[in-house]
Amino acid sequence: MLKVLDLVIALTGLRDHEATAGGFSPLTLRMVADDHKAYYPGARKIHLRITGDATTGQLLGAQFVRHLHSWVHKRVDVFAAALFHALAVDEVEDLDLSPTRPRWAAPSTPYRRPPKPGRGIGARPHPVRPERAASNLPRREGNGQGAAVHNRPWPNTVGGTRYRSSEPQQARGSTMALDFDSRKNPRNHADFKRLVHAIRHASKADETIWLEWKSDLELDPADKGDKSGRAHVARAIIGFANRMPDDAGRFAQGHGILMVGVGPEGMPGVRPHDITELVRWITPYVGNEIGWMPTYVEAEGENGPVAVLIVTVDPPEWGDPIHCMRKEAPSKTRDKSIPEAAIFVRTNEGVTRPARARDIDALTRRIQHRQPTMELAVEVIGGSIQPLSCTDEDIDSWLDAEREAALESLNEFLARRPGRSTDRHLFASLHAYALTTIPEERSVEQYRHQVEQHLLKCRTQLAAAVHEAAAARVLPVTLRVLNQTDVNLENVQVELYVPGEVQALEVGSDRLASNEHFPRALPALPHYGSVARALPIAFSPGLPAARTFTPSQTIHIVNGGSATIHLPPVHLRPRRHADLEAFVLVAAVGETGPTTAEWSATCTNQDGVVTGQVEIPRAEPMLFYETFVADEEEE
């Protein structure tokens, strides 16, 4: 919140550009309304904007501007709570907020509506889903100037010493991400075992649009009339098949995965059945139009090896029909039976539920949707991945050189100490140039102690210095995107995924002011002896001014083992190309040869997502401190 004179500005959640960077399709409604009923004196206009996802209906954010006494802080609290519980936009107006009395300051709120039939006390409450905000909404950190770049510092330790990063850290108590590369679809037994292990250490927040698990489910119970286990599997398959292709394509290469017999609370496993029998049990409920494949994987449970059932559902595609239950699934209690023709959808927050009207509308558009017509190519026109060696031996070698450089001034001072005539002639010449001197008052032992303290600070700040120097001195990678169609493509946005232990950095600058040193993250090198300082004068001509460098506000980088770079959008004319914003890629020494990165692209005037691969070359390894002295070599 921000107060400006008599106005209060409040916001929560994401704004349009932040939602776009987070992979959403934002739609914002702007309105002006009275802060309470107009017939009651003192009504003032309140300006508000509500942002939601045009595809899913998810509430993404809200902003208010109004007079100081319009209770804006309480109004924004409603939306903050709605975001935390992952409500949809239309669910916000269903909130049964307390009625107010005429003497209160806010008898009416523009977004409040009377409860719909079937809502309120005694009705089925909305599910509380705090995990949705943690798993799907990018965190807004920093000073509010756009979405923060979530970088994991490289390396995590320097010479065995942990350092404190100045970059945004994960909030205490927030949900950790699933320890599995969710972009890739598991292809073999080893991949599935890694996914099983990740689920055992996951939280409920990790169950999202592509992944569902069920720790206990009986597919062939003793009561042959109980089909609830088979119905649950069929329900999950239909929900995965009824996703929108663009949403599904962000994870597991579009596949949906159901894990039975494992969960964060335990891994009891399942009784394995013949795959042919399993297919025969489920097919009558899902039909033959959905592609799905069951398999079993053996994992180590609490009491020994157990079998885990894994059902993989094919990615949905544009033009797919609306899938539904092909057969009634009876239950012991009639109210839990699933009728024939029931339609289920899998939501972004990890819930498989009956389709609502907006879901049917979206699936209808999926049927009518034409295939994407974008034809793009992406190539690397400059730069490479730069391996940096930062071993304990490298760090000790650099610190030794720092110590030697810091003691050089002391050795020179001691060498000319007996006569001191050099200092007298120097002081006289300095006085002629309007300079004054500060005499040295430290003892030799005190200075040596200061040098050792300097080296400790250097070790602590070394990781930040490596980041700064690499961003400024390593040759950045530049991508070129080519429009291979005869139509204009507007706001083409490319997302690049670089696998492996790499880190992406925004391009920095090594231009310095006259009183600065590089890297700026490191403390200045100590000096022993008298120091010359300029006398205060009205004007000193000829002092060079450092060029200010403003980091990009549009490129968005996510580092976490691998790197994902969201590049700013560009406009492409027919058969033309555009060079995208450059970025730096660094890696640890070890891997050799080029790296195959994956890219995806969207634009605002064509539907669909175009994907491809591009090879990024890898440069010869270099020592980390070589990036510190590049400017000295240039001089």
N, C-alpha and C positions, 0 to 999 in steps of 0.2 A: 504494500500500500504506500501511497505517496500523497502528501498534502501540499497543495499549491494555493496559497492565499485562502480563499473560502471554498476551494474545490478539493475533492478527494478522488484519487485515481486508484482503483483496486483491480487486480487481476489474479486469476488462478488457472493452472493448467497450461495449455499450449496456445500460441497464436498461429495464424495461418502458415507463415513461413516455417515455424518450428514443427508444425504438424506435417507439412510436406517433407521436411528433412527426416522426420521420423517414419516415413513410409505410409502415411495416411492420405486420404483424399478429402481435404477439409472443405467444408461449406459453412460460411458464416452468415448469420442473420443479424442485421443491425436494426435497432428500434429505439424510439423515444416514447416514454410514457410518464405518467404522473407517479410520484413516489408514494402517494396515497390518494384516496378517493377525492375527486375534484370538488365535490360538494362540501367537503370539510376544509375550512380555511387553511391557508399556508401551503397548498400543494405546489411542488416544484417539479420541473422536468428532470428525468433521469435518463441518461444515455447508456445503453448497454449493447454488447455484442456477445452472441453465443455461437461457439464453434463446435461443429460435430463432424463425424465422418459420413460422407455422402453415401458410402457403400453399406456400412454396417449400422449406421444410426448412433454410434457410440458418441457420448459427450466427451469433448476434448478440452474445452476451456471456456472461460467467460471473462469479460472485462466491463468495468463500470466507471462512469464519470458522473459525479453529482456533487451537490452542495454538502458542506461539512456536516450538517445536521440531518442528513437523510439516511443515516444508519447503513451506509454502504458496507461497512465492515461486517455487519450481520448478513447482508444479502450475499456477499461473496463467500461467506462461511457455508451457506447452503450448497453452493456449487463445489466448494472444496470437499465437502462431505460426499456429494454425489460422485465426484471423480474418484475419491478413495474407494467407494463401494461399486465403482464401474457401472453406473447407471447409464442407460441410453437417454437421448435427448427427450423422447416422448415420455420416459419414465419420471423425469424431473417434474413435469407438470402434474404427475399423479401423486406427488408428495402431499400428505395430509398435514400441512403446516398449521400451526395454532392460529385460531381466529384472534383478531385484535379489537380492542375497544376504541371508541372515538377519541379518548383523551391521549392515546398513544401516538407516537410519532410516525408509525408506518402501518396504518390500517390495511393497506393493500400492497401487493407486490406484483409487478407486471407478469412474472413467470408463474404465478400461483393460479391454479384452476381448481374448481371443486373436484373431489375424488370421483373417478369413474365408477360405474356399477361394478361390484365385485372386488373393489379395492378398499383398503382401510381396515379397521378392526374387524377381525373375524374372517377376513379373506386371506388367501394364500399370499404371504409376503414376498417381496422381491428377494431373490437370493443375494446374500451378502458376499461379495466377491472382491475382497481387498487385493487378492493376488493379481487381478487384472491390471491395476495401475502399476504394480511392481514389475510385471513381466512384459507388458506391451507398450507402456507409455515411456518415452525417453525422459530422463530426469532433467529438470531445468535447474542448472546450477550457475554459480558465478554471480555476475551483476545484472543479469537479465538481458544482456545484449545478444540475443539469439541462443540457440541450443548449445550447451557446453560440449566441448570435445572430450570424450572419455578416453584418455590415454593412460595406458599402463606404462610407467617409466621403464626405460631400458638402459642398463640392466636393472634387476630388482635389488641387487646388492653390488657394492663396489669394494673389491678386495676383502670380502667377508663382512663388511660393515653395512648395516642397513641404513638407508637415508630416508629423510622425510621429503616427500614430493610436494611441490607447490600446486600440483594439478588437482582437479576435483576428485575427491574420494567418495566411495560408496557410503551412503548414510548409515549410521549405526542402527542395527536392527532391521535393515532392509533385506530383501530376498536375494540370495545368491543365484547366479545363472546356472542352468543345467550344465553339468560337466560333460558336454558332448557337442560335437559340431553339428548343429541343427540344420545347416545348409545342405549337408550331404545325406543322401538316402542310404541307410545301412544295406550292404550288398552281400555280406557273408556272415558266417558263424561268429567270427571274431568281432565284427562290428556290432552284432546283436548282443554279444556278451558285454561289450563296453556300454551299450545302452542300458542293459539290465543293471550293471553296476552303478551307472549314473542315476537311475531311478531310485535305487536303494538309498542314495544320499541326497535326493531331491526334496523339494517341498511342494505343496499343493499348487503354488504359483507357477511351477514349471509345466503343469498340464495345460497345454495351449491348443491352438487350432490344428496342430499336426500330430499331437501325441495324447493318448489316453491310456490309463492303466487301471486295472482291477485286480486287487490282491487275491480275492477268492470268488470263484465263479464255477458252478457245476454244470457241465454241458450234458451229462447223461445221469441224472439223479435216479434214485431208487423209485421215486414216484414218476412213472412214465408220463403222467399228465402234466407235470410241471415243466413248462418250456421257457421259464424265465431266463435261464442262462443263455439259451440259444437266441432268445429275443434280444437280450442285451448286446450280443455280438452283432446281430443283424441291424439293430438300432445304430450302433457305432459305425458300421460299414456305410449305411445310408447317409448318416450325418457327414462322414468324410467325403462321400461322393457328391453331396449337395453343397460343397464349398464353392466360392467364386475362384476362378483360376488365378487371378492376380494375387489374391490373399494366400491361396494355397502354395503358390510358386515361391514364396519367400522362405519356406522351410522344407527340408528333406526332398528337395527337387520336386515339390508338389505332392508327394505321397502322404498318406495318413497311416498312422501306426497305432494299433491296439495291442497292449501288453496285458496278458492275463496270467496271474500267479505271482505278481511282484508289485510292490509299492513301497513308499517310504516307511510305512509302519511294519513291514515284514515281507518275507518271501516264502510263503507256504508252498508255492508251486501248484501245478494242476495234474490231474490224472491224464496221461497222454492217451490219445485215441488215434486210430488210423486216419491219415489225412483224407482218404477217400470218403470215410464215414463222416468226417467233420464237414466236408463240402456238401455231402448229401443232406445233412441236417440243416445247414444254413441257407442253401440255395433257394428252397421254396419261399423263404421270407424276403430275399433281396433280388431274386430274379437272375437273369443271365446278362443284363446290360452293364452291370458293374464289374470291373476287373479287380479281383482281390486274390490274395495268396496266403494261406495259413502255413506255418511251420513251427517247429519246436526247437528250443535251444536249452542245453543243460547248463545249469549254474549251481554254484555252491550256496545252499541255504543254511539256515540256522542249525539244522539237524542232518546235514549231509546234502548230497546232490539232489536237485529237484528239476523238474521240467517246467519251462515257461512257454506258454502259447503266444505266438506273435502273428498278428494278422496285418498284412500290408495291403493298403487300398491304393489303386492307381490314381494318378493326378487327374483332377477334373479338367475338362477342356471346354472352350467356347463351342456352343452348339449342342452340348450334352442335354438330354432331357431331364425333367424333374424326377428324381427317384423316390419311391415310396415303398411301404410294406406291401408285399404281394400276397400276404396271407395273414390272417389274424393269429396273434400269439397269445393264447389263453394263459391266465394266471389263476392261482387258487382263489384270489379275491378279484372279483369282476372289475373293480375300479382300477386295478393295475394291469389289466389286459390291454394289449396294443391292437387296435382294430386294423382291419385291412385298409390300405390306401393312406395310412398315416405317413406324414412327411416329417422328417427330422433334418435339422441343420446343425453343423458344428460351428460354434462361434469363436471369435478371437480370444475370449477369456477362458477357453477350455471347457465349455459346457455343450453337451448334445441335448437339444430340446426340441419340442414340436415347433414347426415353422409358424411364423406370424405372417401377417399380411405383407409387411415390407420384405420378408424373406421370399415369399412367393413372387413378389414384383421383381426382386433381384434375380431369381432363378428364371423367370420369364424372359428377362433381358439377356440372360446367359443363352437361352435357346435361340433368341433372335440375333445374337451378337455375331457379326461377321469377323472373320479371321483378321488379325493385325496386318496392316499393309506396310508397316515400317520395314525398310531394308537399310540397315546400317552396318558399317564396318568400323572397327576400332583398331588402331595400330600405335605402336610406340615409336616416336620420332626422336627421342632423346633421353639420356639418362639411363641409370641402371640401379640395381640393388647393390648397396655398398656394405660389404662385411667389415665390421670393426672389431679388432682384437682388443679385449679389455680384461686380460687375465691378471692374477695377482702379481706375476712377474712383471707384466707391462706397467702396472700401477706403481710398483716399487721402483722400477727404472725411472719413471717420470718424476716421482717424488725425490729421488736422488738428484736428478738434474735440477729440480726446483731448489733443493737445498744448496747445491753448488752455486746456482745463480744468485741466491739470496746472500750467501757468504762472500761473494766476489767483492762487493763494496766494502765489507769489513776487512778483507785481506788487503785491498788497495789502501785503505785508511791506515792500517798498521804498517804498511810498507813505507809510507811517507811521513810517519808520525815523528821521527826524531827531529827533523829540521823544521817542519811546518811552514817553510818558506813558500811552498807551492800554494798552501791555503791563503797566505797573506796576499800573494800576487793575484790569486783568484778572487778574493774578496774585493780588492781594489778595482779589478776589471768589472766585477758585477755591479759595484756601486756606480760605475760610469754609465751603465745601461739601466739605471733606475730600478735595480734589484736589491733586495735585502736578503740576508742569510739568517737561518735559524741554527744555532750551534748544536752539536751533538752532546746530549747529557746522559745517554745510557752507557752503562758499562758493557764490556765485551760479553760477560756472562749473561747480562740481561738481554742483550741482542740475540745471543744464541738461543736463549729460551723463547724469545719472541718468534724466531724462525721455526722452531719446533711446533709452536702453537699454530703458526701459519700453515704448516704442512698438515696438521690435524684438520683444520678448516677446509683445506683443499680436498682431503679425502672425503669429508662429509658432503661437500658440494660438487664432487666430481661428476656424478650422474647428470645433474642439471647442466653442468658445463658441456658434457658430451652431447646432450640434446641440442644445446644452443649452437655449438660449433658445427655439428653435423647438419643442422637445418640451414646454416649459413654457407658452409663450405663444400658440402657434398653436391655433386652435380644432380639436379632434380630430374625426376621422370616427367615427361610430357607426353600426353596422349593426343591423338588426332582422331576425330570422329567424322566419318564420311557419309553423306546422304546419297544413297544409290537409287533414289526414286526421282520422279519428275514432279513432285509436289513439295511445297514448303512444309517443313517440320518445325513447329514452334515449341520453345522451352524444352528442348531435348536434354534430359538429365541422365547422366551415366553414373552407375554405381559399380565400383571395382572391388573385387574380393581377392586379396593376395594371401594364399595359404602359407603355412609354415611359420617359423619363429622370426617374423619380421615386424617392424614398427614403421608406421607412416608418420611423417612430420610435415607441418606447414613450412614453406620456404621462409627462412629468416634473413637477417641482414647482419653484416659484420662492419658496417660503416660506423665510426666512432667519433665522439666529440673529443676535443683536445685533452680533456681531463679523464677520459675513459680508457679502459684496457679490455682486451678480448682474451677469453670469454668473460663476459660481465658477471657470470655466476661465481667466478673464482675471486677470492680476495686479492688485492693488489700485492705485488711482490715487495717485501720489506727492503729498506735501504738504510745503510749505516753511514753516518757522516753528516756534515753540514748540508742543509737544504736551501737552495735559492728560491725565493718567492718574489713575485712582481709587486712593486709598490703600487698602492691604489692611485690610479690616474683617471682622468676624465674619459679618455678614449684610447684604445689600443688597436690600431689598424692591423689588418692582415691575419687575424685569428680565424681559422677555417671553422665554419659551422657544420655540424654533423647532419647528414640527411636523416630525417625522421622516417621510420619504417612502420607502416600500419599493417598488422597481420590481416589476412583475409577474414571477412565476416561471412563468407558464403560456403567455403569448403567445410565439410563435416567429416571428421575422422574418428573411427572407433577402433581402438587397439585392444587386443586381448589374446595374445599368442599369434593369431593371424591378424590381418588388417583389413578393414572395410573403409573405403573412401567414397563419400558422396560428393561428386563434383558439381559445381554450379551449372545451371541450365544455360544452353546456348540456342540460338536460332540458326537453322540450316536451310539455305536455299537449295533448289533442285540441283543435284549433281555437284554440290559444293562441299567443302569441308570446313571444320573449325578446330583450332587447337585449344585444348582444355587447360584449366589452371594447373600449373606444375606443383609437384609435391616431392618430398624426399623419402626414400625407402632405405632403412638401415637394417642390418641383421648381424647375428653373431657369426663368428667364423666356424665353418664346419661343412655346410652344404656347398656343392659346386654345380655349375651349369645354370642355364636359365630356369626361371620359375614360370609355370603356366598359371596365369591369373584368369578369373572368370569375371565377365562384365554383363550387366543388364542395363537396358535403356528404356525410357518411357518418354512420351511427349504429350502435350496438352490437346493437340488437334487430331490425334490418332489413338485408337484404343489398342490395348495389349502391351506386352512386354517382349522386347527383342533381347536375346541372350547370345553370348559367344565367348570365345577364349582368346587370350593374347599372351605372347611370350615376352617376359621382361628379362633382359640379360642381367648377369651378375658380374660385378667388377672384381678385380683382384683385391684381396684383403689388404687393409692398412691398419696401422696402429692408431688407437683413438687420439693420442696426443699430436699426431701429424695434422689433425684439423685445427689445432690451437695455433700453429706457427705459420699458417699459409700466408697471412698478410705480411709477416716479416720477410718471407721469401720474395713476395711481390715488390716490397720496398728495395 
